[in-house]
Amino acid sequence: MKIAIKHLGMMLLLCVPLATQAQDKETYRMGRERAMQIAANVERTIRTREPKWKLKKTLEAEFSSHQYFESGTGELTLSIYVYGSTKEASKELLVHAMSSSVAAHKELPDIGDEAFYMSHRYFSWLGVRKGRMLVEVRGPGPELTITKRFVQHALAQVDGK
């Protein structure tokens, strides 16, 4: 009897990764769909409010959407990530904020649930977490004016406004 229970326990332990993988795939699928939905809304907003900026391409990943815009010689990337939890989104925001070797990240209060920015002579970066969503914009530098406007367009869609 003890051997049968051990074998049953081992079989259950072996099945746990399969259940977890199926749950992760569903979480990624739902996150990707939500990111694509928000990105489509952001694209419409930007077409109206930022007519000088033209969408060049959109890329989709497992739980994110990335839009590339151009205006004259300026380039801007807007990325929307949807994570499984706020804890995961917060951790990823910090990882992204610490990824530059040329500029240090700083906290930006009063936007989203938590936000960091970087400003350098050649670029600006702003990452904002709102719930389990993360919005990142890499724009022209060193000012945050354009970068912040694009983040606000995306956050308005996350909030459903």
C-alpha positions, 0 to 999 in steps of 0.5 A: 500500500505504501508503495502504491501511494508513493507511485501515485504521489510521484505521478502527481508530482510529474503532472504538476509541470504540465498543469502549470505550463497549460496555465502559463500558456493561457495566461500568456495568451490572455495577456497578449490579447489584452496587450494587442487590444490596448495597442490598437486603441493607443494607435487610434489615439496617436493617429488623432492626437499625434498626427506627425508620428506615423506607425511604421510597424507593430510586433507581438510577442507572448504577452506584449505588443511593440509599436514603432513610430517615426516623425521626421528623424525622430523614432519612438517605441511603445511597448505594452506588457501584460504580466500574470501578477502585479508582483511580476510586473513590478519586478520586470519594470525594475529589471527594464529600468536597470538595463541601460549601461549609459544612463541611471534610472530614477523614480518618477512619482505621480504616474501609474502605480510605479514609474522609472525614467532615464534621460540621456543625450540621445534617448529618453525612456519611461516605464510605468506599471499600472496593475499588472500592466507595464507600459514602456516608451523609448523616445528621442532625448533628452527631454521626457516631453514626447515620451511622457505624452505617449505613455499617457496615451497608453495609460488612458487606454489601460484605465479605459478612458 
